[in-house]
């Protein structure tokens, strides 16, 4: 996400960009699942960018989901 932020100059675009790429990486799943993964990726991106500055909360949420 840091690279997206540096290249676009916008944290919001970085969050959206990383979420779309994260969802596309799960292209083997259904379209509904990919859409949900994009939403979760955006949420975790927001947590990293705005709240915690770390991936730890997102990683723990995925592990215990």
N, CA, C and O atoms as CSV, one atom per row, in Angstrom:
chain,resi,resn,atom,element,x,y,z
A,1,UNK,N,N,0.802,-1.171,0.000
A,1,UNK,CA,C,0.000,0.000,0.000
A,1,UNK,C,C,0.861,1.256,0.000
A,1,UNK,O,O,0.474,2.281,-0.562
A,2,UNK,N,N,2.011,1.177,0.622
A,2,UNK,CA,C,2.917,2.330,0.589
A,2,UNK,C,C,3.294,2.695,-0.839
A,2,UNK,O,O,3.356,3.874,-1.187
A,3,UNK,N,N,3.545,1.691,-1.664
A,3,UNK,CA,C,3.917,1.953,-3.053
A,3,UNK,C,C,2.766,2.620,-3.808
A,3,UNK,O,O,2.989,3.555,-4.578
A,4,UNK,N,N,1.546,2.149,-3.593
A,4,UNK,CA,C,0.390,2.780,-4.225
A,4,UNK,C,C,0.256,4.226,-3.766
A,4,UNK,O,O,-0.013,5.116,-4.574
A,5,UNK,N,N,0.443,4.459,-2.478
A,5,UNK,CA,C,0.334,5.818,-1.948
A,5,UNK,C,C,1.394,6.724,-2.561
A,5,UNK,O,O,1.107,7.862,-2.931
A,6,UNK,N,N,2.618,6.215,-2.668
A,6,UNK,CA,C,3.684,7.022,-3.255
A,6,UNK,C,C,3.424,7.313,-4.732
A,6,UNK,O,O,3.678,8.424,-5.197
A,7,UNK,N,N,2.926,6.338,-5.460
A,7,UNK,CA,C,2.704,6.510,-6.899
A,7,UNK,C,C,1.484,7.371,-7.215
A,7,UNK,O,O,1.501,8.144,-8.173
A,8,UNK,N,N,0.419,7.240,-6.410
A,8,UNK,CA,C,-0.802,7.997,-6.706
A,8,UNK,C,C,-0.886,9.313,-5.933
A,8,UNK,O,O,-1.585,10.239,-6.343
A,9,UNK,N,N,-0.175,9.386,-4.824
A,9,UNK,CA,C,-0.252,10.565,-3.977
A,9,UNK,C,C,-1.533,10.630,-3.162
A,9,UNK,O,O,-1.847,11.666,-2.577
A,10,UNK,N,N,-2.277,9.523,-3.121
A,10,UNK,CA,C,-3.554,9.503,-2.417
A,10,UNK,C,C,-3.711,8.196,-1.645
A,10,UNK,O,O,-3.579,7.109,-2.208
A,11,UNK,N,N,-3.993,8.316,-0.355
A,11,UNK,CA,C,-4.223,7.118,0.454
A,11,UNK,C,C,-5.505,6.417,0.010
A,11,UNK,O,O,-5.564,5.188,-0.021
A,12,UNK,N,N,-6.526,7.194,-0.331
A,12,UNK,CA,C,-7.786,6.603,-0.779
A,12,UNK,C,C,-7.628,5.758,-2.034
A,12,UNK,O,O,-8.157,4.650,-2.114
A,13,UNK,N,N,-6.901,6.281,-3.011
A,13,UNK,CA,C,-6.640,5.504,-4.227
A,13,UNK,C,C,-5.785,4.280,-3.934
A,13,UNK,O,O,-5.956,3.231,-4.557
A,14,UNK,N,N,-4.872,4.414,-2.992
A,14,UNK,CA,C,-4.035,3.271,-2.610
A,14,UNK,C,C,-4.883,2.168,-1.997
A,14,UNK,O,O,-4.671,0.990,-2.285
A,15,UNK,N,N,-5.835,2.535,-1.160
A,15,UNK,CA,C,-6.715,1.549,-0.535
A,15,UNK,C,C,-7.545,0.838,-1.593
A,15,UNK,O,O,-7.649,-0.389,-1.584
A,16,UNK,N,N,-8.132,1.595,-2.498
A,16,UNK,CA,C,-8.954,1.005,-3.559
A,16,UNK,C,C,-8.096,0.129,-4.470
A,16,UNK,O,O,-8.499,-0.981,-4.819
A,17,UNK,N,N,-6.927,0.615,-4.854
A,17,UNK,CA,C,-6.044,-0.144,-5.745
A,17,UNK,C,C,-5.600,-1.460,-5.155
A,17,UNK,O,O,-5.642,-2.488,-5.832
A,18,UNK,N,N,-5.171,-1.449,-3.892
A,18,UNK,CA,C,-4.712,-2.699,-3.290
A,18,UNK,C,C,-5.874,-3.658,-3.081
A,18,UNK,O,O,-5.696,-4.873,-3.169
A,19,UNK,N,N,-7.070,-3.126,-2.806
A,19,UNK,CA,C,-8.232,-3.992,-2.614
A,19,UNK,C,C,-8.611,-4.690,-3.924
A,19,UNK,O,O,-8.945,-5.875,-3.927
A,20,UNK,N,N,-8.557,-3.954,-5.031
A,20,UNK,CA,C,-8.884,-4.549,-6.333
A,20,UNK,C,C,-7.863,-5.616,-6.707
A,20,UNK,O,O,-8.234,-6.689,-7.184
A,21,UNK,N,N,-6.603,-5.337,-6.498
A,21,UNK,CA,C,-5.575,-6.338,-6.809
A,21,UNK,C,C,-5.723,-7.554,-5.904
A,21,UNK,O,O,-5.575,-8.687,-6.361
A,22,UNK,N,N,-6.013,-7.332,-4.635
A,22,UNK,CA,C,-6.232,-8.434,-3.697
A,22,UNK,C,C,-7.409,-9.291,-4.159
A,22,UNK,O,O,-7.331,-10.519,-4.124
A,23,UNK,N,N,-8.497,-8.653,-4.592
A,23,UNK,CA,C,-9.644,-9.398,-5.098
A,23,UNK,C,C,-9.328,-10.139,-6.378
A,23,UNK,O,O,-9.751,-11.282,-6.554
A,24,UNK,N,N,-8.588,-9.505,-7.277
A,24,UNK,CA,C,-8.217,-10.144,-8.543
A,24,UNK,C,C,-7.333,-11.364,-8.312
A,24,UNK,O,O,-7.376,-12.324,-9.082
A,25,UNK,N,N,-6.540,-11.326,-7.263
A,25,UNK,CA,C,-5.684,-12.474,-6.948
A,25,UNK,C,C,-6.516,-13.690,-6.552
A,25,UNK,O,O,-6.019,-14.817,-6.567
A,26,UNK,N,N,-7.766,-13.467,-6.201
A,26,UNK,CA,C,-8.670,-14.555,-5.850
A,26,UNK,C,C,-9.634,-14.842,-7.001
A,26,UNK,O,O,-10.771,-15.256,-6.779
A,27,UNK,N,N,-9.173,-14.621,-8.222
A,27,UNK,CA,C,-9.989,-14.790,-9.413
A,27,UNK,C,C,-10.512,-16.186,-9.654
A,27,UNK,O,O,-11.424,-16.369,-10.461
A,28,UNK,N,N,-9.969,-17.158,-8.987
A,28,UNK,CA,C,-10.417,-18.539,-9.145
A,28,UNK,C,C,-11.737,-18.776,-8.409
A,28,UNK,O,O,-12.366,-19.820,-8.589
A,29,UNK,N,N,-12.157,-17.825,-7.590
A,29,UNK,CA,C,-13.407,-17.955,-6.850
A,29,UNK,C,C,-14.550,-17.321,-7.647
A,29,UNK,O,O,-14.331,-16.774,-8.728
A,30,UNK,N,N,-15.730,-17.395,-7.121
A,30,UNK,CA,C,-16.895,-16.830,-7.817
A,30,UNK,C,C,-16.841,-15.303,-7.806
A,30,UNK,O,O,-16.124,-14.699,-7.008
A,31,UNK,N,N,-17.599,-14.702,-8.691
A,31,UNK,CA,C,-17.650,-13.241,-8.782
A,31,UNK,C,C,-18.144,-12.651,-7.458
A,31,UNK,O,O,-17.634,-11.626,-7.004
A,32,UNK,N,N,-19.121,-13.289,-6.851
A,32,UNK,CA,C,-19.638,-12.825,-5.559
A,32,UNK,C,C,-18.532,-12.846,-4.500
A,32,UNK,O,O,-18.395,-11.900,-3.724
A,33,UNK,N,N,-17.751,-13.916,-4.469
A,33,UNK,CA,C,-16.661,-14.025,-3.508
A,33,UNK,C,C,-15.586,-12.976,-3.760
A,33,UNK,O,O,-15.046,-12.391,-2.821
A,34,UNK,N,N,-15.281,-12.742,-5.024
A,34,UNK,CA,C,-14.268,-11.732,-5.375
A,34,UNK,C,C,-14.736,-10.357,-4.909
A,34,UNK,O,O,-13.947,-9.591,-4.354
A,35,UNK,N,N,-16.008,-10.038,-5.128
A,35,UNK,CA,C,-16.542,-8.749,-4.694
A,35,UNK,C,C,-16.435,-8.595,-3.176
A,35,UNK,O,O,-16.060,-7.534,-2.677
A,36,UNK,N,N,-16.765,-9.653,-2.458
A,36,UNK,CA,C,-16.657,-9.625,-1.000
A,36,UNK,C,C,-15.204,-9.469,-0.561
A,36,UNK,O,O,-14.917,-8.735,0.384
A,37,UNK,N,N,-14.302,-10.144,-1.233
A,37,UNK,CA,C,-12.874,-10.045,-0.914
A,37,UNK,C,C,-12.371,-8.628,-1.171
A,37,UNK,O,O,-11.546,-8.122,-0.410
A,38,UNK,N,N,-12.850,-7.987,-2.219
A,38,UNK,CA,C,-12.462,-6.603,-2.493
A,38,UNK,C,C,-12.941,-5.690,-1.355
A,38,UNK,O,O,-12.211,-4.804,-0.912
A,39,UNK,N,N,-14.162,-5.913,-0.894
A,39,UNK,CA,C,-14.685,-5.104,0.211
A,39,UNK,C,C,-13.847,-5.319,1.469
A,39,UNK,O,O,-13.474,-4.359,2.142
A,40,UNK,N,N,-13.552,-6.573,1.782
A,40,UNK,CA,C,-12.720,-6.862,2.958
A,40,UNK,C,C,-11.321,-6.279,2.788
A,40,UNK,O,O,-10.744,-5.762,3.744
A,41,UNK,N,N,-10.776,-6.358,1.581
A,41,UNK,CA,C,-9.456,-5.775,1.321
A,41,UNK,C,C,-9.450,-4.273,1.535
A,41,UNK,O,O,-8.479,-3.717,2.047
A,42,UNK,N,N,-10.536,-3.613,1.143
A,42,UNK,CA,C,-10.641,-2.166,1.370
A,42,UNK,C,C,-10.754,-1.866,2.860
A,42,UNK,O,O,-10.144,-0.919,3.356
A,43,UNK,N,N,-11.529,-2.669,3.566
A,43,UNK,CA,C,-11.664,-2.467,5.006
A,43,UNK,C,C,-10.321,-2.631,5.705
A,43,UNK,O,O,-9.937,-1.793,6.521
A,44,UNK,N,N,-9.613,-3.697,5.391
A,44,UNK,CA,C,-8.305,-3.921,6.010
A,44,UNK,C,C,-7.314,-2.846,5.586
A,44,UNK,O,O,-6.476,-2.422,6.382
A,45,UNK,N,N,-7.405,-2.407,4.345
A,45,UNK,CA,C,-6.555,-1.312,3.889
A,45,UNK,C,C,-6.810,-0.049,4.681
A,45,UNK,O,O,-5.872,0.659,5.049
A,46,UNK,N,N,-8.083,0.240,4.946
A,46,UNK,CA,C,-8.427,1.399,5.760
A,46,UNK,C,C,-7.857,1.255,7.165
A,46,UNK,O,O,-7.304,2.206,7.717
A,47,UNK,N,N,-7.995,0.062,7.741
A,47,UNK,CA,C,-7.455,-0.162,9.085
A,47,UNK,C,C,-5.953,0.094,9.133
A,47,UNK,O,O,-5.443,0.695,10.079
A,48,UNK,N,N,-5.263,-0.363,8.114
A,48,UNK,CA,C,-3.810,-0.162,8.058
A,48,UNK,C,C,-3.481,1.307,7.883
A,48,UNK,O,O,-2.632,1.843,8.595
A,49,UNK,N,N,-4.146,1.965,6.940
A,49,UNK,CA,C,-3.803,3.342,6.587
A,49,UNK,C,C,-4.233,4.340,7.648
A,49,UNK,O,O,-3.474,5.243,8.001
A,50,UNK,N,N,-5.426,4.183,8.147
A,50,UNK,CA,C,-5.989,5.227,8.989
A,50,UNK,C,C,-5.913,4.938,10.483
A,50,UNK,O,O,-5.828,5.859,11.295
A,51,UNK,N,N,-5.943,3.689,10.832
A,51,UNK,CA,C,-6.105,3.379,12.255
A,51,UNK,C,C,-4.856,2.834,12.936
A,51,UNK,O,O,-4.454,3.332,13.988
A,52,UNK,N,N,-4.259,1.844,12.362
A,52,UNK,CA,C,-3.230,1.116,13.077
A,52,UNK,C,C,-1.814,1.227,12.527
A,52,UNK,O,O,-0.849,1.056,13.271
A,53,UNK,N,N,-1.681,1.504,11.257
A,53,UNK,CA,C,-0.372,1.552,10.597
A,53,UNK,C,C,0.343,0.199,10.617
A,53,UNK,O,O,1.567,0.135,10.508
A,54,UNK,N,N,-0.425,-0.870,10.756
A,54,UNK,CA,C,0.132,-2.219,10.754
A,54,UNK,C,C,-0.897,-3.196,10.196
A,54,UNK,O,O,-2.100,-2.944,10.264
A,55,UNK,N,N,-0.427,-4.295,9.652
A,55,UNK,CA,C,-1.319,-5.334,9.130
A,55,UNK,C,C,-1.787,-6.312,10.199
A,55,UNK,O,O,-2.668,-7.130,9.934
A,56,UNK,N,N,-1.226,-6.246,11.387
A,56,UNK,CA,C,-1.518,-7.231,12.425
A,56,UNK,C,C,-3.015,-7.405,12.699
A,56,UNK,O,O,-3.466,-8.549,12.757
A,57,UNK,N,N,-3.815,-6.342,12.870
A,57,UNK,CA,C,-5.241,-6.571,13.125
A,57,UNK,C,C,-5.942,-7.312,11.982
A,57,UNK,O,O,-6.778,-8.182,12.224
A,58,UNK,N,N,-5.602,-6.970,10.752
A,58,UNK,CA,C,-6.195,-7.649,9.608
A,58,UNK,C,C,-5.797,-9.100,9.514
A,58,UNK,O,O,-6.627,-9.963,9.232
A,59,UNK,N,N,-4.540,-9.368,9.748
A,59,UNK,CA,C,-4.051,-10.751,9.709
A,59,UNK,C,C,-4.740,-11.574,10.795
A,59,UNK,O,O,-5.188,-12.691,10.533
A,60,UNK,N,N,-4.827,-11.040,11.995
A,60,UNK,CA,C,-5.496,-11.761,13.071
A,60,UNK,C,C,-6.971,-11.984,12.772
A,60,UNK,O,O,-7.515,-13.042,13.090
A,61,UNK,N,N,-7.622,-10.999,12.163
A,61,UNK,CA,C,-9.034,-11.167,11.809
A,61,UNK,C,C,-9.224,-12.288,10.803
A,61,UNK,O,O,-10.164,-13.074,10.917
A,62,UNK,N,N,-8.336,-12.366,9.817
A,62,UNK,CA,C,-8.425,-13.433,8.813
A,62,UNK,C,C,-8.153,-14.797,9.450
A,62,UNK,O,O,-8.837,-15.772,9.137
A,63,UNK,N,N,-7.180,-14.871,10.324
A,63,UNK,CA,C,-6.843,-16.144,10.977
A,63,UNK,C,C,-8.017,-16.666,11.790
A,63,UNK,O,O,-8.333,-17.855,11.746
A,64,UNK,N,N,-8.658,-15.777,12.529
A,64,UNK,CA,C,-9.722,-16.211,13.432
A,64,UNK,C,C,-11.115,-16.119,12.835
A,64,UNK,O,O,-12.097,-16.390,13.525
A,65,UNK,N,N,-11.222,-15.743,11.571
A,65,UNK,CA,C,-12.498,-15.654,10.886
A,65,UNK,C,C,-13.042,-17.001,10.728
A,65,UNK,O,O,-14.126,-17.167,10.170
